[in-house]
């Protein structure tokens, strides 16, 4: 363990994570894999990640509470110290004395923040008083304008409020269960519930590796919405099936568990290590290939294409995304998605079927892609009948024959990730 990691506290690492997101535009998922986090003790690692995630989730509330207490906006490093303190004291109910003292010490330990040590002390003590009994009544944090405006145009104000409320609540833990495993028994053993689509949902943030059935490979973590594309594809025993953009492997495991001959393809070799690890743990097999889907030249009975996208449907579990991104690069992703659809259809055997999906809330990465694909490929059709399944409201079925899922759906059951998916048939 490095000396820096050995002596860093969870709060210091949480602040470093926040700086990586807000100052450098990096994603938490990348930052938590760096030595400053991985070299921490497991408990401290989890706490640092949780503190950073909670602060980013409620950043808007923290800034609203702090604004009248500040004469002018301090440097970002100081601002993040104040934000973290406000969230811990007002949002999490931590004892103000301990939080303030520790954060004042952190401010004093750096030359860049030391001059603001007294200000941190004064503002956080006043913030604790100002936020008493007020935090939960503050407005639901809004998405940044770059994302909120197109979503408002697509879904309207009422839906937008529901989506933002779902982001604030965060996400429960969903498990996809291996065939032959009793989902009801697993739900009972984990104090969870079986959702209408078959996933097991567990409230809170339990330690995944300590849950019953982990070592036996009875299940894997996968949001209920993310489990639906493979269900729509309905792979059959013996079919030759491809999972394009497969990492980390949740959909690959679903297809392999159905008895198909699965080829998992991804262009990122490092991410494919997770696919190997997950397949090994659950006792399933698939051919895993590092390749560019656009140049693969395969021949398959069925294909699942989970295309690279803005990932805007996953914000309830990744609240850093709106701050690490600013909307740039989405047009390039949209162009890549269209190329991948064309390449996948070319590798699909006559009479075959393909599910196209993205974990995006933006129609340009979902509904519009399928509309344009149907126009480019005469004879290719969407299958609406397959969308009529337990847990799916018919109102979620879109005009072109796809399925639009949003975080505000299933609100009483804990919501779901935002997703778009459609099953396409190639003419025989």
KEZADREN-363186 format. One record per residue: x, y, z of N, C-alpha, C in turn; residue in three letters. Coordinates in steps of 0.02 Angstrom, whole numbers, plus 50000, padded with zeros to 5 digits. Layout:
# residues N
XYZXYZXYZala...
END
This chain:
# residues 428
500424994050000500005000050000500445006350000unk500275011149959500665017249956500575021250020unk501065025550035501025029650095500415034350092unk500265036950031499695041550024499045038050041unk498955031950015498335028350029498305026150101unk498885024450130498895022050199498655027450247unk498805033650233498645039150280498025043150260unk497745041850200497155045550178496535042950214unk496105047550234495475045650265494945044950210unk494385041450225493845040950176493605047750151unk493575052750196493365059450175493865062550125unk494505061750138495005064450092494955061150023unk494855054650023494795051049959494145053049924unk493605053849963492965056049933493055062849899unk493425067349931493555073949901493975073349838unk494445068749837494855067649777494415064849721unk493955060449738493495057749688493055063249659unk492795067449702492375073049679492765077749633unk493395079049651493815083349609493925080149541unk494015073649539494105070149476493505070849431unk492905070749460492295071449421492185078749401unk492185083249451491975090149439492515094549407unk493145092849417493685096949391493995093849328unk494025087149327494365083849271493885080449222unk493245080149239492755077049195492825069549189unk493075066249242493155058949240492565055649275unk492435049449258491875045749288492095042249352unk491635041749399491795038349462492005031149450unk491685027849401491845020849388492575019949369unk492865024949336493575024749320494005026649381unk493785031649417494175034049474494225028949530unk493695025149543493715020349598494175014449583unk494395013949521494865008549503495595010849508unk495715017049530496395019649536496685017949605unk497355017949612497665015849675497425019849736unk497255026349727497045030149786496435027149819unk496055023149781495455019949809495595012549822unk495885009049774495965001849781496434999849838unk496895004449857497375002949910497095004349980unk496495007149983496175008050048495925001350075unk495825001050141495504995250171494794994750142unk494514988750135493854987950103493304992450132unk493274992950198492764997150229492855004450213unk493485006850214493625013850198493485015250124unk493645010250082493525010950010492785011949997unk492375007750028491655008250018491385014850044unk491645017150101491395023350130491595029350087unk492205029450061492415034950018491985035449956unk491855029749924491445029749864490735031849880unk490475029649937489795031449957489735038949970unk490225041850005490215049050020490225053149955unk490665051149909490705054849845490055054249806unk489775048249805489155047049767488575051049797unk488505050849864487965054449897488025061949886unk488635064449888488725071749879488555073749808unk488775069949759488625071549690487875070849676unk487545066149709486825065149699486435071249723unk486665074349776486285079949806486675086549801unk487105087149751487515093049742487095099349738unk486545098949702486115104749692485835107149760unk485635102549803485385104549869485925107649912unk486515104649909487075107349949487235114449927unk487245115649862487405122349837486855127449855unk486235125249853485675129649872485735131749945unk485925127049988485975128550059486585132950074unk487115131850036487735135650048487715142750021unk487355143749966487385150149931487275156249976unk486755156550018486665162450060487185163250116unk487585157950126488085158250179488765160450154unk488825161450088489475163250058489445170150026unk489935174250038489975180750006490145180049932unk490585175449917490755173949847490945166649843unk490915163949783491055156849773491795155449785unk491965150849830492665149249844492955144749789unk493615143449791493905138749743493565131949748unk493605128149693493245121749690493435116949746unk494065116649763494275112049817493935113849882unk493885120249897493545122549959492795121349953unk492525122849895491815121849884491625114449894unk492045109849872491905102749881491935100649954unk492395103649992492425102250064491765104350097unk491525110350079490895112750107490305108350085unk490295106350022489755102149997489735095450034unk490315092450042490355086050077490105086750149unk490325092050182490105093250251489355094250257unk489075098150212488345099350213487955092950203unk488185088850156487825082550142487875077850202unk488455077550233488525073150291488095075550350unk488125082050363487765084750421487015085150409unk486825088250354486115089550342485765083650307unk486125080350263485815074850226485845068250262unk486415066750292486505060250324486415060350400unk486345066450428486235066950501486835065350543unk487435066250515488045065050554488135070650606unk488465069150661488595074150713489035079650684unk488785085850689489135091550659489835092350686unk489925091550752490565092850783491125088750751unk491015082250743491535077950715491665079350642unk491135080450604491215081850532491595088350522unk491385093650557491705100250548492435099950568unk492585096950625493285096650647493725092950596unk493475087450570493865083550523493975087450458unk493455090650433493515094250369493935100550377unk493915103750435494355109450448495075107150447unk495195101250476495875098450475496105096750405unk495655094150364495825092650294495975099050256unk495585104250268495715110750235496395113550256unk496565112750319497195115450344497805111650323unk497705105450297498275101250279498545102650209unk498205106750170498425108250102498575115650095unk499115117250062499295124250052498755128050013unk498415124549969497915127849927497275129449965unk497115125550016496495126650053496605129450123unk497235129450147497375131650215497115138750230unk497165143450182496915150250197496155150450209unk495795145250190495065145150197494845140950257unk495315138950298495165134650355494645137750401unk494725144050419494245147450463493565148050431unk493565149450366492925150150330492555143450329unk492915137950317492605131350318492275130050385unk492625131650438492365130650506491725134650516unk491745141050499491165145450512490565143550469unk490695142350404490135140950358489805134350375unk490185129150390489885122650404489485122850469unk489715126550518489325127050581488665130650568unk488685135850527488065139450510487625135150465unk487935131350421487545127050375487155121750414unk487465119050466487115114050506486485116850538unk486535123050561485955126350591485435128150537unk485675130650480485225132750426484845126850395unk485165121050394484855115250362484455110850408unk484435112450472484085108150520483345107750503unk483115101650489482415100550473482205102950404unk482675105450365482515108550301482715104250241unk483225100050250483535096450194483025092550153unk482625088450186482155084150150481595087950116unk481505094350133480975098350103481235102650045unk481885102450034482175106449980481985103449912unk482005107549858481825105049792482245099049770unk481945094749732482305089049704482855091649657unk483475089249664484015091749621483855090749547unk484005096049508483875095849436484495093449398unk484365090349342484915088549297485215094849266unk485845094649246486145100349211485765101749146unk485805108049123485405110149065485555106049002unk486185103948993486355100448931485945094048922unk485735091148978485335085048975484595086348989unk484455090949035483765092149054483345094748996unk483635099148957483255102248902483015097148850unk483445092748824483185087848776482695082848807unk482785081148871482325076548903481645079848915unk481655086248932481025089948939480655090048872unk481025091148818480705091348752480415084548733unk480745079248756480515072448738479925070048780unk479935071648846479465068448891479005073248929unk479155079748929478735084548963478935085549036unk478635090649066478835092849133478665087649187unk478065084749184477865080049235478325073949237unk478475071249178478935065549174479635067549198unk479845073649181480505075849200480565076049276unk480045078449309480055078649383480095071549411unk479735066849380479765059949403480445056849394unk480755058349338481435055749324481925058449374unk481905065049388482375067949436482245065449507unk481615064249524481465061449590481755054349596unk481715050449541482005043749541482765043949548unk483075048849516483805049649523483995051049595unk483595055149629483745056949698483675050849744unk483195046449730483095040549772483655035449765unk483995035649708484515030649697484215024149673unk484625018849672484395012549643484485006749693unk483995002249696484084996149735484544991449698unk484654985549726485084980549695484644975149663unk484734974149597484354969049561484814963249543unk484534957249547484904951149530484534947449475unk484914945049425484644940449376484814933349399unk484314929049400484374922449431484474917149378unk484944912649390485094907249344484494902549338unk484354899949279483824894949273483924889149321unk483394886949352483434881549400483514883749472unk483684890149482483744892949550483064895849569unk482844894549630482194896849654482234904349671unk481954908449628481984915749638481604917749701unk481044914549714480654916249774481044914749837unk481394909149838481804907349897482384912149905unk482684914149849483234919049853482974925749879unk482384927849855482094934049879481964933749954unk481714928149977481574927450049482224927550090unk482744924350064483384924050100483734930750102unk483584935150055483914941650051483464947450071unk482874945850097482364950850115482184955150053unk482164951849996482004955349934481324953349908unk481184955249845480554953549813480714951149742unk480264947049714480324945049644479914949849602unk480234953249556479884958049513479484954349459unk478994957649429478584954349377478984951549319unk479574954549305479984952149249480464946549269unk480454944549333480864938949356481484940749395unk481704946949394482284949049433482114949149507unk482624948049548482544948649621482814955449642unk482414959249677482614966049697482714966349773unk483304969249792483484969849863483584977149879unk483274979549932483334986549951484014987749985unk484234994049983484844995950018485474994349977unk486034994250012486684993049980487054987450016unk486814981250010487144975750044487814974050011unk488234970550048488864968150019488704962349973unk488814963249909488594958349859488904951449872unk489554951249885489884944749893489664940949955unk489314944250001489074940950061488364938250054unk488034939649999487334937549990487304930049976unk486754926749997486684919549984486694918049909unk487064912949890487094910849821487644914049780unk488024918749809488564921949771489094916949752unk489354913449802489904908649789489664902949745unk489034901149750488764895649709488624897849637unk488654904349624488524906849557487794906449537unk487344907349586486624906749573486334912849537unk486694918349536486414924549509486984929349493unk486804934849461487274940349449486904946949455unk487264952249470486964958849477486814961649408unk486184963849399485974966649335485304970249346unk485284976649329484654980349337484104976849299unk483494977149327482934973649295482814975949224unk482914982449211482834985049143483364982149096unk483984981549121484534978949080484444971549066unk484034968049106483924960949095483414959649040unk483024964649021482484963648973482714962348901unk483244965648875483434964448805483564957048791unk483914953548835484044946348824483404942348827unk482934944548871482284941148874481904941948808unk481954947848777481624949048713481934944748658unk482594944048659482934940148608482734932748613unk482634930348675482374923548687482804918248652unk483444918248667483914913448637483694906348653unk483774901848604483564894948611484174890348614unk484104884548647484664879848650484934878148581unk485594878548574485914876848511485964882448462unk485604887948471485664893548425486364896848430unk486604899248373487234902848372487074910348382unk487274912948440487054919648461487664923848477unk487634930348460488174935048476487914940248525unk488344942048572488224947748616488744952948599unk488534958048561488984963348540489034968748594unk489644971148606489794975948661489594972648727unk489894966848740489654962248791489834964048863unk490404967348874490634968648943490124972948981unk490014971349045490374966649089490094959449087unk489584958149047489394951149036488714948949061unk488314953549088487654951549114487224948249061unk487204951349002486784948648948487094942248919unk487754941948916488084935848894487884929948938unk487864931049004487674925649049486944923549039unk486504928349027485814926649013485754922248951unk486114924048898486084920248836486384913248844unk486954912948880487274906448891486844901948936unk486514905048985486084901149030485484898248993unk485294901348937484734898748896484944892848854unk485594891248852485834885448814486084887048745unk486144893548728486384895548662487144894948659unk487404894448597488124894848585488304902148577unk488594905048628488654912348632489364914548616unk489404919748574490034923248561489974930248590unk490374931748641490364938348673490924942648642unk490724948248614491204952448577491244959348609unk491844961848620491944968648645492624970948621unk492684977448607493314980148582493804981948637unk493584981648700494004983548757494234977348794unk494864975548783495124969448814495094969548889unk495244975248920495224975648992494534974249020unk494014976548986493334975349009493134968049000unk493434964648951493264957648940493504953148997unk493994955549036494214951749094493624950749142unk493194955949148492594955249190492124949949163unk492064949549097491634944449067491884937449086unk492534936349079492834929949098492704928349171unk492824933249214492734932249287492004930549303unk491544934149273490834932949288490604926149263unk490814924349202490634917749176490904912149220unk491524912849243491824907849286491434907149351unk491264912749382490914912449447490244908949442unk489874910149388489204907249382489204900549346unk489794898149324489834891549293489524891149224unk489594896449184489334896549116489904897649068unk489794895949004490334896548956490104900348894unk490564903948864490454907648802491134908848770unk491144909548705491744911648670491814919148678unk492374921448704492474928548717493004931248670unk492814936348631493254938848578493354946448586unk493974948548583494124955748580494144957648506unk493654961548485493604963348414493164969348405unk493224972548347492794978048327492194975048291unk491604976248317490994973548288490934975348214unk491164981348196491104983648127491534979548079unk492024975948105492484972148061492484964748077unk492004962348115492004955448139491844950548082unk491324951848043491144947447988490894940648009unk490494940348062490234934048086489584932048051unk489294926348074488664923848047488274920848105unk487704923948123487354922148184486594921348172unk486294916948212485564916148211485224921948246unk485544924648297485254930148336485824934348364unk485694940848370486204945548395485884950248446unk486244951448500486054956648548486564962148543unk486344968048522486794973848515486624979048567unk487024979148620486954984348672487474989748655unk487264994448613487744999048582488015004148630unk488635006548619488915012048659488445018048655unk488345021448711487865026948712488055031848768unk487635036848778487755041948829487665039348899unk487355033548908487225030448974486795034849018unk486405039348989485995043949028485425040549064unk485295034149048484785030449085485015027649151unk485665028249166485945025149226486125030149281unk485855036249276486065041649322485855040149393unk485315036549404485105035249473485625031149511unk486035027349475486585023749508487265026949493unk487285031549445487915034949428487795042549426unk487695045649484487535052849485488105057349463unk488695054449454489265058349429489205059949354unk488825055849318488815056349245488615063249219unk488095066449245487915073149218488455078349229unk488895077349279489415082349294490065080649258unk490185074249244490795072349208490715073249133unk490095073949111489955074849039489605081549029unk489645084048967489305090348951488915089948886unk488815083848862488425082948800488855082348738unk489495084148742489925083448684490065076048670unk490095074348607490245067548587489635063248575unk489035065648593488445061548583488285060648509unk488395065748469488265065048397488705059648366unk489335059148390489775053848365489525046948387unk489265046448448488985040148472488385038148429unk487965042948413487375041548372487585038748304unk488095041848274488345039348209488625032248216unk488985030948271489265024248282488705019048291unk488185020948328487625016248338487315014148272unk487225018948226486935017448161487395012648122unk488045013848125488515009448091488495002348120unk488425001948187488404995448220487764991648202unk487204995148198486584991948178486664988848108unk486934992748062487034990347993487514984247992unk488054984648030488534979148032488234972948063unk487824973748116487514968048148487004964748102unk486614968748068486124965848021486474962047965unk487054964447944487434961047891487694954247916unk487804953547981488064947248009487504942648034unk486884944748024486314940848045486084936347989unk485994929848004485764925147953485064927047929unk484904925447866484224926747842483694923647888unk483184927647904482674925347950482864926148023unk483454928848036483694929648105483384935748138unk483554936548201483274942048240483824945448280unk483714951848295484204955748330483854960548379unk484114961048439483894966248486484404971848485unk484174977848470484584983848477484364987248541unk484844989148584484664992548646485204997448666unk485005002548704485465007348734485195009248802unk485665010548849485455012748916485435020448916unk485065023248869485015030448860484295032648865unk484195038748889483535041848890483415046248829unk483905047248788483855051648730483545047948671unk482985050148644482665046848587483125046048527unk483595050648517484065050148461484495043748466unk484565041148526484955035048536484505028948542unk483865029748528483395024148534482885024048479unk482315027348492481765027348445481975029648375unk482355035048372482565037748307483035032948271unk483475029648308483925024848277483545019248242unk483035016648275482655011148245482235013548186unk481935019348193481555022148136482005022748074unk482595025348084483055026348027483325019748001unk483435014848046483675008248025483145004747982unk482515005348001481975002347961481935005547892unk482075012047889482065015447824482655013247781unk483235011947812483835009947775483795002647751unk483414998547787483414991347773482694988947758unk482474989747697481804987347679481724979847694unk481164978047722481044971047740481184969547812unk481614973347845481734972547917481134975347954unk480884971648003480294973748041480414973248116unk480024976948154480044976348227479494971548249unk479604968348307479134963548335478814966648397unk478184968748391477834971648447477574966448496unk477404960648470477084955548512477544953348570unk478194953248556478654950948608478704955848667unk478464962048656478484967148709477904966448758unk477414962448740476834961548784477004956048834unk477274958048891477524953348940477394955949011unk477404951649061477264953749130477714959449152unk477404964349186477774970049212477854975849164unk477664974849101477744980049050477074983249035unk477044989849046476434993649030476404994548954unk475844992948922475784993948849475945001048828unk475855005848873475995012848856476735014048845unk477155009548867477875010248857478105008148787unk477665004948750477825002748682477765008748635unk478285009848597478335015948556478065014948486unk477985020448451477655020448386478005015948335unk478675015748337479035011748287479095004448308unk478845002748368478854995848389479404993948438unk479664998948474480164997648525479864998548595unk480294997848644480094998448714480505003948747unk480165009048772480495014648807480395013848882unk480945012948919480925012548991481245018749021unk480975020949079481225027049111481295025849186unk481725029749219481835028849292481205029849334unk480725033849309480115035149348479605029549341unk479715024749297479275018949293479405014249352unk478885010549373478925006249432479135010249494unk478905016449499479135020749554478985017749623unk478415014449630478245011449695478655005249710unk478985002549659479394996549669480134998149669unk480315004649664481015006449666481295008849600unk480875009449548481105012149484481505007249443unk481785009649389482205005649344482675010249306unk483185007449276483625011449234483245013549171unk483455019149142483185021249078483485017049023unk483055014248979483295009848926482845010648865unk483125009148808482715008248747482925001648716unk482434997948690482594991648657482064990148604unk482274986648552481814984348500482064977948471unk481604973348456481774967048424481644967648349unk482174966748309482134967448237482174960548204unk481754959448153481774953148115482054954548045unk482534950348024482804950747957482414946047912unk482234948347851481844943847808482214937547790unk481854932147781482164925647765482424925747694unk
END
